[in-house]
């Protein structure tokens, strides 16, 4: 489905993209400053390398997300070429980290460059990490950029921290971590 200058899909299919991509992967349930740093890197690198940009969202289906699917799509409006939002189902949850890299990122999504945060974990029992991505990069033919975490008041920014700030009535801190002051 084409939506607002980007293709939006909820399924991982071999025909979703037809050229190499710059991919970032995560829950992206609020697009806080750390997420925005990943997104800026994807956009910059996709333009510099003439690759398609793809944001791969693993939707946990939580009711307390900071952003709905529609809000996420609107936030990414005309910023990226592809938005892939996949539900965290039991089948997806049981995919090994190696299979995720080889079968999904490389074979189906044509990863030319993968951009992740330093705390990124994926695959069955969260056994995948940036080091595994680095180990398989040559074999699978992609490059990797690991982006350092973002901090606010000397603490790592996370969706959990933002939700806690909101619950405590600290909307100023929440807005600052979301870059929506």
N, C-alpha and C positions, 0 to 999 in steps of 0.2 A: 504494500500500500504506500503510495506517495503522499506525504503530508508536509505542507509548508516548506518545500525546498529540500526535504530529506526523505529518504525511504525509511519507513517504520515497519518492522517485522516482529512477530512474536514467536517465530519458529526459526530454528537453525536449519537452513537448507543449502544445498550445494550451489544453487543458482541465485542466491541472494546478492552476491557481489561477483563481478566479472573481471576484476583487476586487483592487483595487490593493495593491501590496506594498512593503515596505521590504526591500531586497536588499543583502546583502554577498556579495562574490565573492572566491574565492582558493583556494589549495591546501589550506589548513587541515590540514596533516599532523601537527599537534601541539597546536594551540590554546594557544600560548604567550601571554604577557601582551599582546603586540600584537594577536593574534587576539581575545583576551578583551575588549580595549577596543572592537574593532569590534562584537563580539557584544553587549556592553552597550549600545552606541549603537543598534543595530538593535532590541533589546528595548524600550528606553526610548522611541524614536521611534515604534515600531509601536503601543505603548499610547497615547502622547500623540496620535497622529494617527488612531487606530482603523483601522490598516492591518494586513494580514497580514504576518508576519515570515518571511523566506526566507533560508536560508544556501545559497549556490550554491558547491559544491565542485568544483573541476577536479582530478580524480584522475589523478595522473601515473603511477600504477601502480608506484611505486618500492618495492622491498623494504625499504628502510631508513627508511620513514616512522616517525615517533615514535608513531603511533596507527593502529590498524586501522580499517576501516569500522565494525565493530561498536562499538569503543571510542568512535569519533566520534559515532555514533548515541546511545550511552549518555550521553556527555558533554552532548549537546544535548537529552536527555530532558526533555520538558515546558518547554523554554526557548523554542523557536520553533515556528511553525505548519508550516513546510515545510523539508525538507532535500532538496536536489537534488544528487545526486552523479553527475557525468558523467565518463566516461573520456576522456582526452586522446587521441582517435583522430586519424588523419590528416585525416579530413573536418572534424572540429572544429578541428584545428590550422590548417587552411587558411582558416578563416572570417575575413574582414576585420574590423577593429575596428568600422567603421561598421555593417556587417551584424550583428555581434554585438549592438551597442546597439539598432539599430532592430528587427531581426527577432526576436531572442531576449529581451533585457531588456524592451523596450517592448511589442511585439506579443504575445508568448507569455506572459511573466511579469508583465505589467501593472505595471511599475515606477512607483511614485509617489515613491519616495525611494531613492537608491542611496548606500550607505556603503562607502567604500574607504579603504585606507591610502595615504599620500602616495607610496609607491614602487610602487603597483599598475600592472602592465602586462598587456595582453591583446591578443588578435587576432593575425592573421597577422604573423609576424616581430616581435611585441610592439610594434606601432605605436600601439596604443591606450594612453592614460594618463588621469589625472584631468583634464587640460586638454581632451582630446577629449570626455570625458563632460560637462564643463561647457559646451563649445561646442554640443553637441547637446541639452542639457537643455530649452531652451525649445521647440525644434522637436518633441521627443518627449514633452514634458509631465511631466517628473520633476524633482525637486530632487536636489541632490548635497551630501553631507557628506564631506569629506576629513579623515581622522583622522591626526594626527601619529604618527610612529613612537615606539615605547617603547624605553627604554634601560636597560641594566644595567651598572654600573661604567663609565659613559661610552661604551659601545659599543651600537650598534643590536642589539636582540634579533631573532634569526632562527632558523628551524629548523636551518639549517646550523651556526650558532654553538652551538646546544644539542647537536647531534650531535657536534660537535668536543669540547665539554666532556665529554660522556659517554665518548667514545673516550679522552680524556686522564685519565679517572678522576675528574673534577671533578663529582661528582654533586650537590654542594651548589649550585654555580652553575646547573647544569641545572635542578634542582628550583626554584630561585628564579625563573628565567626562565619556567618553566612554572606558577608559582604553586601548586606542589604540595609545599611544605615539610612 
